[in-house]
Amino acid sequence: MDPNSNGIEDRRSMSFGRTSSIGSSVRRRSFSQSGRILTHADDDIESENVSEAGDIGDRALHSRRNSLSGSLRLDNNLPENGSVFPIGEDTFRQELRSHDPESLNAASTTSRLPEENQSPLPTDALFQKPDEIQDDQKPLPLWMEYASSLIHLAVFGILGVLTRYLLQKLFGPRIAYLTSDGTVLYLDLPSNMVGSFLMGWFGVVFKGDISRFSDYLAIGLSTGYLGSLTTFSGWNQKMLDLSIDGKWHLSFLGFMLGLFLSAYSIIFGVETAKGFRWLTRRPKTESGDNSKTRNRWRVDTYKRHLASILMMLLLLGLLWAVSGTLLKEEYDDGGSEPQLWLACIVGPLGVWIRWFLARLNGRGLGKAGSLKWVPFGTLIANVSACCVMAALATTKKAVNSKNCDTITTGIQFGLMGCLSTVSTFMAEFNAMRESNHPWRAYAYAISTMVISFVLGILIYDVPVWAKGYK
């Protein structure tokens, strides 16, 4: 035997050991990187689901133009081939199975889109020449899509203001006497509960069904009507009115009770809507007839869109004309009626601002998109409305005149009431609560309430205490 053979074998063993350790290290790094990418992808999907549960504003118009519905948007740091498996899917699954076999199902779920979210390309459009496409099949100009969205939001926003006013009167001291100022059962509590319940129906369960007939109708109902029917700024202001008299415990109870009742209202709405859908589900043999009916009534052609815009524009003009006439006639009398008509006039502006702010939902902060799970659009709308509401309340106490009361209260009830929302807030809260990170729901809710209340104290309570306003 060669005396140097042992040395050669030792060197080979050492070389093989180094190669194995390097390969093992590479595999560990690849597995760790893949796990981080999957975790990041899951978090992005959850953040997008939360934002879509509430509102994404005019991003919906651009997404319909620039991307397929239901596409999965992952992080920009993915490999150029777009795969979430940088070491190859088969290799990754072997590594994943060796470390944690139970995680393989989660990886499969993340790597593939569910069937209901896949949107195959329309083959007719691929093989059809542009000059062969009928005029009714062409997409609407972007300005017309914006016009249709804004008009629907304005009309349904005014209807939401009127409904909120009626619920205040119905449950307030004049009729049912269940709600009143100076108690934890504040005047806007019934409208917040009803709006959250209806959001479970028309903003969560049946939102897709409504969109099949008209995307703008879905926007008008969820963002316009239900967003204006509920108000976060009115809720916050009532708690500030309690705190200014030293009733801090009632303010705390008012926030907790309002959150509890609104949260369970949307849960009850979702569950009853699911039950109603199950009861009204038709046999599969009638699916063809159902699709024909949907296509017959769907607003999907240029002429139908134009007719819908004109009809809603006429309705908006009528609502504004009636509100302006009644405001002019009753302005000198004061009271709640002229305040309501002024609210109907300025309310749509609050809906429009909230809709544009909603584009920030699901985007996160900075280029890295950190904190994507926070719906910053809704948060900014609610907090800013509360601050302006508190400033108007301070102005009303400082001026203390009938005309000032009419103007400030009308702006509070209309513009600020429509800018802030509880229904969207609860839809986002419920989506977070049902996600893999339920703590986010309570962090989001508590942060919104604490920030709004603290800023309200600085804007409203402190000046009133300092000046001695009554």
C-alpha positions in Angstrom: 0.0 0.0 0.0 1.2 3.5 -0.9 2.1 5.3 2.3 0.7 8.5 0.9 -2.7 6.9 0.2 -4.0 7.6 3.7 -3.1 11.3 3.2 -4.9 11.4 -0.1 -8.0 9.8 1.3 -7.9 12.2 4.2 -7.7 15.1 1.8 -10.5 13.7 -0.2 -12.6 13.3 2.9 -11.8 16.8 4.0 -12.7 18.2 0.5 -15.9 16.2 0.4 -16.8 17.5 3.8 -16.2 21.1 2.8 -18.2 20.6 -0.4 -21.1 19.0 1.6 -21.0 21.7 4.2 -21.0 24.4 1.4 -23.9 22.6 -0.4 -25.8 22.3 2.9 -25.2 25.9 3.7 -26.4 26.9 0.2 -29.5 24.8 0.6 -30.2 26.3 4.0 -29.8 29.8 2.7 -32.0 29.0 -0.3 -34.6 27.4 2.0 -34.5 30.4 4.3 -34.8 32.8 1.4 -37.7 30.9 -0.1 -39.4 30.8 3.3 -39.0 34.5 3.6 -40.4 35.1 0.1 -43.4 32.9 0.8 -44.0 34.7 4.1 -43.7 38.0 2.4 -46.0 36.9 -0.4 -48.6 35.6 2.1 -48.4 39.0 3.9 -48.9 40.9 0.7 -51.9 38.8 -0.2 -53.4 39.4 3.2 -52.8 43.1 2.9 -54.4 43.2 -0.5 -57.4 41.3 0.8 -57.8 43.7 3.7 -57.7 46.7 1.3 -60.1 45.1 -1.1 -62.5 44.3 1.8 -62.8 48.1 2.3 -62.0 50.2 -0.7 -59.2 50.8 -3.1 -60.5 54.0 -4.7 -59.6 54.8 -8.3 -57.0 52.0 -8.3 -59.9 49.8 -9.4 -60.3 51.8 -12.6 -56.6 51.4 -13.6 -56.5 47.7 -12.5 -59.3 46.9 -14.9 -57.4 48.5 -17.7 -53.8 47.4 -17.0 -54.0 43.9 -15.5 -56.1 40.8 -15.3 -58.6 40.5 -12.5 -57.3 38.4 -9.6 -53.6 38.6 -10.6 -51.2 37.9 -7.8 -48.9 40.8 -7.1 -45.7 39.8 -5.3 -42.7 41.7 -4.1 -40.4 43.5 -6.5 -37.4 41.6 -5.2 -38.4 38.3 -6.8 -36.2 36.7 -9.4 -36.5 37.8 -13.0 -38.4 34.7 -13.9 -41.2 35.7 -11.5 -41.0 32.5 -9.5 -41.3 32.4 -5.7 -38.8 29.5 -5.8 -35.3 30.8 -6.5 -33.7 27.4 -6.2 -36.3 25.7 -8.4 -39.7 24.5 -7.3 -38.9 20.8 -7.1 -35.7 21.3 -5.1 -37.5 23.7 -2.8 -40.3 21.2 -2.1 -37.7 18.5 -1.3 -36.0 20.8 1.1 -39.3 21.9 2.6 -40.5 18.3 3.0 -37.3 17.4 4.8 -37.6 20.3 7.2 -41.4 20.5 7.7 -43.6 18.2 5.7 -46.8 20.0 6.9 -45.6 23.3 5.3 -45.7 21.8 1.8 -49.5 22.3 1.5 -49.0 26.0 2.5 -46.4 26.4 -0.2 -48.6 24.8 -2.8 -51.4 27.2 -1.8 -49.2 30.2 -2.1 -47.5 29.2 -5.3 -50.8 28.7 -7.2 -53.8 30.9 -7.5 -57.2 29.5 -6.6 -59.4 28.7 -9.5 -61.9 31.3 -8.7 -59.2 34.0 -8.9 -57.9 32.9 -12.3 -59.0 35.0 -15.2 -58.2 33.4 -18.6 -57.4 35.6 -21.4 -60.4 36.3 -23.7 -59.4 34.4 -26.9 -61.8 36.3 -29.0 -60.0 39.5 -28.3 -56.6 37.9 -29.1 -57.6 36.9 -32.6 -59.9 39.8 -33.4 -58.5 42.8 -35.3 -58.9 46.2 -33.7 -61.0 47.4 -36.5 -63.3 44.4 -36.2 -64.2 45.2 -32.6 -67.6 46.8 -32.3 -68.0 50.2 -30.8 -70.0 48.9 -27.8 -67.2 46.5 -27.0 -64.5 49.2 -26.7 -63.4 50.3 -23.2 -64.8 53.6 -21.9 -62.5 56.6 -22.0 -60.8 57.1 -18.6 -62.5 60.5 -18.1 -65.9 58.8 -18.6 -65.0 56.1 -16.0 -64.1 58.8 -13.5 -67.2 60.8 -14.3 -69.4 57.7 -13.8 -67.7 56.8 -10.5 -67.9 60.4 -9.1 -71.6 60.8 -10.1 -72.6 57.4 -8.5 -70.6 58.3 -5.4 -72.3 61.7 -5.1 -75.9 60.3 -5.6 -75.5 57.4 -3.1 -73.6 59.7 -0.7 -76.6 62.0 -0.5 -78.9 59.1 0.0 -76.6 57.9 2.8 -76.8 61.4 4.5 -80.6 61.3 4.3 -80.8 57.8 5.8 -78.4 58.8 8.6 -80.6 61.8 9.5 -83.8 59.7 9.5 -82.2 57.1 11.8 -81.1 59.8 14.2 -84.6 61.1 14.4 -86.2 57.6 14.6 -84.0 56.4 17.5 -83.4 59.8 19.1 -85.3 61.6 21.8 -88.2 62.6 19.5 -89.5 59.1 18.8 -87.9 56.0 20.2 -85.7 57.8 22.8 -83.0 55.1 22.6 -80.1 57.4 21.7 -79.3 60.9 22.8 -76.4 63.4 23.4 -74.6 63.0 26.7 -74.8 59.1 26.8 -72.8 56.2 25.5 -75.7 55.5 23.2 -74.8 58.4 20.9 -77.1 59.5 18.1 -75.1 57.9 15.2 -74.9 54.5 16.8 -77.9 53.1 15.0 -76.7 54.3 11.6 -73.2 52.8 12.3 -74.7 49.5 13.2 -77.1 49.4 10.2 -74.4 50.5 7.8 -72.0 47.9 9.1 -74.7 45.2 8.8 -75.4 46.2 5.2 -71.7 46.3 4.5 -71.7 42.6 5.3 -74.3 42.1 2.6 -73.5 44.5 -0.2 -69.9 45.2 0.5 -68.6 41.7 1.3 -70.8 38.8 0.3 -72.8 40.2 -2.6 -70.3 42.8 -3.8 -69.1 40.6 -6.6 -72.6 39.8 -7.7 -73.4 43.5 -7.9 -70.2 44.2 -9.9 -71.3 41.7 -12.5 -74.2 44.1 -13.3 -72.3 47.3 -12.8 -68.9 48.1 -11.2 -70.1 51.7 -10.6 -73.2 50.5 -8.8 -71.0 48.5 -6.5 -68.8 51.5 -5.8 -71.9 53.7 -5.2 -73.4 51.3 -2.8 -70.4 50.3 -0.7 -68.2 53.5 -0.8 -71.0 56.0 -1.5 -74.1 54.9 0.4 -72.8 52.7 3.2 -69.7 54.9 3.7 -71.9 58.0 4.1 -74.6 56.2 6.2 -71.9 55.6 8.8 -69.7 58.2 10.3 -66.5 57.9 12.4 -66.1 61.6 13.0 -69.6 61.9 14.5 -68.9 59.0 16.8 -65.6 60.6 17.9 -67.1 64.0 18.5 -69.8 62.7 20.7 -67.1 61.1 22.9 -65.3 64.4 23.0 -68.5 66.1 24.2 -68.6 63.6 27.0 -65.0 64.2 27.9 -65.3 67.9 28.0 -67.7 67.6 30.9 -65.3 65.3 32.7 -67.2 62.0 31.8 -64.0 60.2 30.8 -65.4 56.8 31.8 -68.4 57.3 29.5 -66.1 58.2 26.6 -64.2 55.0 27.1 -67.4 53.0 27.3 -68.8 54.7 24.3 -65.8 53.7 22.2 -65.8 50.2 23.4 -69.5 49.8 23.0 -69.5 51.4 19.5 -66.7 49.1 18.4 -68.3 46.0 19.8 -71.7 46.6 18.3 -70.4 47.7 14.9 -68.1 44.7 14.7 -70.8 42.2 15.5 -73.2 44.0 13.1 -70.9 43.3 10.2 -70.3 39.7 11.3 -74.1 39.3 11.6 -74.5 40.8 8.2 -72.0 38.5 6.6 -73.5 35.4 8.1 -77.1 36.2 7.3 -76.0 37.1 3.7 -74.3 33.8 3.3 -77.4 32.0 4.6 -79.6 34.0 2.2 -77.3 33.0 -0.7 -77.5 29.4 0.3 -81.3 29.5 0.5 -81.7 31.2 -2.9 -79.1 29.1 -4.7 -80.5 27.7 -7.9 -79.8 24.3 -9.5 -77.0 24.0 -11.9 -79.3 23.3 -14.7 -80.5 26.9 -14.6 -77.0 28.4 -14.7 -77.3 29.1 -18.4 -80.6 31.0 -17.9 -79.0 33.0 -15.0 -76.0 34.0 -17.1 -78.3 35.2 -19.9 -80.3 37.3 -17.4 -77.1 38.8 -16.0 -75.8 39.6 -19.5 -79.1 41.2 -20.4 -79.0 43.6 -17.5 -75.3 44.2 -17.2 -74.0 47.7 -17.9 -71.2 46.6 -20.2 -71.6 48.6 -23.4 -70.9 52.2 -24.3 -74.5 53.0 -24.8 -75.6 51.5 -21.5 -72.8 53.3 -19.7 -73.8 56.6 -21.3 -77.5 56.0 -20.4 -76.5 55.2 -16.8 -74.4 58.3 -16.5 -77.1 60.5 -17.8 -79.7 59.0 -15.5 -77.5 59.4 -12.4 -76.5 62.9 -13.4 -80.2 63.9 -13.7 -80.8 62.4 -10.3 -77.8 64.2 -8.8 -79.0 67.5 -10.3 -82.5 66.9 -8.8 -81.2 66.2 -5.4 -78.9 69.2 -5.4 -81.7 71.5 -6.7 -84.2 70.3 -4.1 -81.6 70.7 -1.3 -80.6 74.1 -2.5 -84.2 75.3 -2.7 -85.1 74.0 0.8 -81.9 75.4 2.3 -82.7 78.9 0.9 -86.3 78.8 2.2 -85.5 77.5 5.7 -82.0 79.0 6.3 -83.3 82.0 8.4 -85.4 79.7 10.6 -82.4 77.7 11.8 -82.8 74.2 13.3 -81.9 70.8 11.9 -83.7 71.1 8.5 -81.4 73.7 6.9 -78.4 71.9 8.4 -79.6 68.7 6.6 -80.0 70.4 3.2 -76.6 72.0 3.5 -75.2 68.6 4.4 -76.7 67.1 1.2 -75.0 69.8 -0.9 -71.5 69.4 0.6 -71.7 65.7 1.4 -70.5 64.4 -2.0 -67.2 66.3 -1.7 -66.5 64.2 1.4 -67.2 61.0 -0.4 -65.0 62.0 -3.3 -62.1 62.8 -1.0 -62.4 59.5 0.8 -62.6 57.6 -2.5 -59.4 59.2 -3.7 -57.6 58.6 -0.4 -58.6 54.9 -0.6 -55.9 54.4 -3.3 -53.5 54.4 -0.4 -55.0 51.3 1.1 -52.7 48.3 0.8 -49.8 50.4 -0.5 -47.7 50.7 2.7 -45.1 53.4 3.4 -42.2 54.3 1.3 -40.7 52.5 -1.7 -40.4 49.3 0.4 -44.1 49.4 1.1 -43.8 48.7 4.8 -46.9 48.3 7.0 -49.0 47.3 4.0 -51.6 45.8 6.3 -52.5 49.3 7.5 -55.3 50.9 5.4 -53.7 54.3 5.4 -56.3 55.8 3.1 -59.2 55.0 5.5 -57.0 55.9 8.5 -56.2 59.4 7.1 -59.8 60.0 6.1 -61.2 59.1 9.5 -58.5 61.0 11.5 -58.6 64.1 9.3 -62.4 64.2 9.5 -62.3 64.0 13.3 -59.8 66.8 13.5 -61.8 69.1 11.2 -65.0 68.1 13.0 -63.4 69.1 16.4 -62.2 72.4 14.9 -65.7 73.2 13.6 -67.2 72.4 17.1 -64.7 74.8 18.7 -65.7 77.5 16.1 -69.3 76.9 16.9 -68.8 77.5 20.6 -66.6 80.5 20.0 -69.0 82.3 17.6 -72.3 81.1 19.2 -74.7 82.3 16.6 -77.6 80.8 14.7 -76.1 81.2 11.2 -72.8 79.8 12.4 -74.5 76.8 14.0 -76.3 76.1 10.7 -73.2 76.3 8.6 -70.8 74.4 10.9 -73.3 71.7 11.8 -74.2 71.2 8.1 -70.5 70.8 7.2 -70.0 68.5 10.1 -73.0 66.3 9.3 -72.4 66.3 5.5 -68.8 66.8 4.5 -67.1 65.4 7.6 -69.7 62.7 8.1 -69.2 61.5 4.5 -65.4 61.8 4.7 -65.2 59.5 7.6 -66.7 56.0 7.7 -67.4 53.2 10.0 -68.7 50.6 7.5 -65.4 50.5 5.6 -63.5 50.7 8.9 -65.4 47.6 10.1 -64.9 45.7 6.8 -61.2 46.2 7.2 -61.3 45.3 10.9 -63.2 42.1 10.1 -60.8 41.1 7.3 -57.8 41.6 9.7 -59.6 39.6 12.4 -60.1 36.7 10.1 -56.5 36.7 8.8 -53.4 34.9 10.1 -52.6 38.0 12.2 -55.8 38.8 14.1 -53.9 41.2 16.5 -53.7 43.6 13.6 -57.4 44.2 13.7 -57.3 45.4 17.3 -54.1 47.4 16.8 -55.7 49.2 13.8 -58.9 49.9 15.6 -57.3 51.1 18.8 -54.8 53.3 17.0 -57.5 54.9 14.9 -59.6 55.7 18.0 -56.7 56.8 20.2 -55.2 59.1 17.6 -58.6 60.7 16.7 -59.5 61.2 20.3 -56.2 62.6 21.4 -56.1 65.1 18.5 -59.7 66.0 19.2 -58.9 66.8 22.8 -56.1 69.2 21.7 -58.3 70.8 19.1 -61.6 70.9 21.0 -61.3 70.3 24.7 -58.3 72.4 25.4 -59.5 75.6 23.8 -62.9 75.2 25.3 -61.4 74.7 28.8 -59.0 77.6 28.3 -61.5 80.1 27.0 -64.4 78.9 29.2 -66.8 78.4 26.4 -70.2 76.9 27.2 
